[in-house]
Structures are given as structure tokens and as C-alpha cells.
């Protein structure tokens, strides 16, 4: 039976504002993944292995990395890309297959894996989803999910398209994929002549306002997105959505951090 691999590039404990919050958010993400209706595996690339029960599940592989921890904020994106390549090399060792790169604070619908595996495509982009405020439990519908959320695409990788060894840029295709901003992925796939498609159902929840969102710590929301979100209707998250995304109120909110919105020791010296 086909399976979907989720790849997670986890931030270092040294740069986290609150490491227990990061671990709790990851626990919710993993529970969401385990809720899939198809066979799944998870590869987590990290500097420090998370000490949570979910990470000890037999479906999870921890790939600890030895390269330098980011020292500056601009290095966070490089760190994320390098860890994605570690995940790619681990998938190559398994012979390739479908992989969905997933942020360690987002949630996926139980129908995501089934929809991806039945797509018949080389790659897919999730077109719609939700933006959930972790502190208020209110959400907004996103009609262009891939424009804001990095947890938005899956590719059916052949083994020879994946890195032989991490960070060696061999072959360059996967490196180029990792280096492509998520809002540019449709152009990336089209430019290579791939058979790809949009998945036009809400399959991903982009979780914000929990205090550990890497992209929100590093850069302010653009004026365009600020206006967009202010104009979108707010709705209250429901038990039915919790069931769909494999969580519950306790699991979903236990990672909320309300302290100083700064990165950790690596940036403070």
C-alpha cells in the first residue's frame, strides 16, 4: 500500500522563545498526522530530539543534525532548507515516494493523505485551508493557502531526484525545490513540465498567534496580508474541526506561549 511521508524541519532549542511550547505544538502536529486514513511516516530533522511521547511513535524517524545552529535571524531560512535536505536524503534511502513538507505547528486534515495518494499527479498544491488563532480559537478560511502557509505541497519523488547526501546539492533539483518560496511552487512545478494539480478542498490549518511561529518572529505581516485577514470573517473553531484535524482543545492550545516574542539564546549571545 502506498504511504505518505511527512517531513518536518524543527527549529533548534537554542533559538526557541520557549522550547516546551515548541514541543507541545509538534505533539499536536504529529497527532494530526497520525489521524490520517492512509499509512504515514514522519521524518523530523532537528538539532535536539523532542522529548514527547508522539516522537517515540514507531512511524517517526528522528534525524539529528550536526551542522551549526543559526546565529542570526536570516540564517533561520537556511537552517530550514538544510534540514529539509536531510529529510530528502532519508527519503531517498527508502526508495523515494510521496513527501509533504510540514511545519511543526500546523495541522492536516485526516483526508489529506488519501487525497494526495489518489491524485494521480507528480505534485499537488493545497489550494484552500484555514488560519487558526491559537489563543482565541477563532479561524478564517484561506482561499489561497499556498500564498501564506509553507505546509502546502506534496511531491512524488523518484529516488534519483533526492539528495545522495544532505547539503551536497546532488542532484540540484531537490535543492532548488527547497529553495523555492511556497507561493512560487505552482510556477516551479509548471516550469519543469510536471503533471501537477491543485487540491481544492480545505486540507491544512495554518496555526498562528501561539508565540513560536518562526515566520512571524522573523518578519512582520505584509500590508496586503494584514488587510486581507482583517477583512476575512472570523468563525469559532468547532469540535467537528478538531475531529477532522486529529486534535482536541487541550492538545490544540497547550503549546500557546504568551511570554516575550523573541527568539532564543543563539540570538542573544
Buried (B, 14 or more C-beta within 10 A) or exposed (E): EEBBBBBBBBBBBBBBBBBBBBBBBBBBBBBBBBBBEBEBBBBBBBBBBBEBEBBEEEBBBBBEBEEEBBEEBEBBBBBBBBBBBBBBBBBBEBEBBBBBBBBBBBBBBBBBBBBBBEBEBBBBBBBBBBBBBBBEBBBBEBEEBBBBBBBBBBBBBEEEBBBBEBBEBEEEBBBEBBBBEBBEBBEBBEEEEBEBBBBEEBBBBBBBBBBBBBBBBEEEBEEEEEEBBEEBEEEEBEEEBBEBBBBEEEBBBBBBBEEEEEBBEBBEE
